[in-house]
Amino acid sequence: ESRVLRTVPLLAACLPQGKCNVIVGRRFNEDKHPELAAVCRDDRTLILYPGPKSQNLEELVERQEVATVKHNVIIIDGTWSQAKNMFLKNSLLHLPKQVCAVYF
């Protein structure tokens, strides 16, 4: 938040109008962000965040687990420490299926 990294505007510019919703902040709760809570509770929502519970997104696509249905994808934008803090301190972000992208 202290400096603009241009990641989110670049992503928004690459997606069709209305397909990228940006929520700025570090703390998200159901009262202040009911739209985020609804998306997090949707079975079609994935959160791109690495960790022991995350599943390889490429493998899920190969097994047709996520390729046949349109999904919502939550991406936490920030430095690694900011992203970790946001993920750990926001229980809403623990609801979606956690995925990671592994490239070799």
C-alpha positions in Angstrom: 0.0 0.0 0.0 2.9 2.3 0.4 3.9 2.1 -3.2 2.1 1.1 -6.4 3.5 -2.0 -8.0 1.2 -2.1 -11.0 0.5 -5.8 -10.7 -3.2 -5.5 -10.2 -3.8 -2.8 -13.0 -1.8 -5.1 -15.4 -4.0 -8.1 -14.5 -7.2 -6.1 -14.8 -6.1 -4.8 -18.2 -5.6 -8.4 -19.4 -9.0 -9.6 -18.4 -12.4 -8.8 -19.9 -14.4 -5.9 -18.3 -16.0 -7.0 -15.1 -13.9 -10.2 -14.7 -11.4 -8.7 -12.2 -12.7 -7.4 -8.8 -10.1 -5.7 -6.7 -10.5 -5.3 -2.9 -7.8 -3.2 -1.3 -6.9 -3.8 2.3 -5.2 -6.2 4.6 -8.1 -7.3 6.9 -11.3 -8.7 5.4 -14.3 -9.8 7.4 -17.8 -10.9 6.4 -19.5 -7.7 7.8 -17.3 -5.3 5.8 -16.9 -7.5 2.7 -20.0 -9.7 2.2 -19.3 -10.1 -1.5 -15.8 -11.5 -0.7 -17.4 -13.8 1.9 -19.9 -15.1 -0.7 -17.1 -15.8 -3.2 -15.0 -17.5 -0.6 -17.9 -19.8 0.3 -18.5 -20.8 -3.3 -17.3 -24.3 -4.1 -16.0 -23.0 -7.5 -13.5 -20.6 -5.8 -9.8 -21.3 -5.7 -7.2 -19.3 -3.8 -3.7 -19.1 -5.4 -1.5 -19.5 -2.3 1.3 -22.0 -1.7 1.5 -24.1 1.4 1.1 -27.7 2.7 -2.7 -27.7 1.9 -2.3 -26.4 -1.6 -2.8 -28.6 -4.6 -1.0 -28.3 -7.9 -3.3 -26.4 -10.2 -1.8 -27.9 -13.3 -2.5 -31.4 -12.0 -6.1 -30.5 -11.1 -6.6 -29.3 -14.7 -5.0 -32.4 -16.1 -7.4 -34.6 -14.0 -10.3 -32.4 -15.2 -11.1 -31.5 -11.6 -11.2 -27.7 -12.4 -11.1 -27.6 -16.2 -14.8 -28.3 -16.8 -16.4 -25.6 -14.7 -15.7 -21.9 -14.5 -14.0 -20.9 -11.3 -13.3 -17.8 -9.3 -9.7 -17.3 -8.5 -8.5 -15.2 -5.5 -5.0 -13.8 -5.8 -3.3 -12.1 -2.9 -1.2 -9.2 -4.2 1.7 -8.0 -2.1 5.2 -8.9 -1.0 5.6 -12.4 0.3 5.4 -11.2 3.9 2.3 -9.1 3.2 0.6 -12.0 1.4 1.5 -14.4 4.2 0.1 -12.0 6.8 -3.1 -11.4 4.8 -3.6 -15.2 4.4 -3.0 -16.1 8.0 -5.0 -13.2 9.5 -8.1 -13.6 7.3 -10.2 -16.7 8.0 -12.3 -16.0 4.9 -9.3 -16.8 2.8 -9.0 -20.3 4.3 -12.4 -21.3 2.9 -11.6 -21.8 -0.8 -9.6 -24.7 -2.2 -5.9 -23.7 -1.9 -3.9 -24.2 -5.2 -0.4 -23.4 -6.3 1.3 -23.1 -9.7 4.5 -25.1 -9.9 6.8 -24.4 -12.8 10.1 -26.1 -13.4 
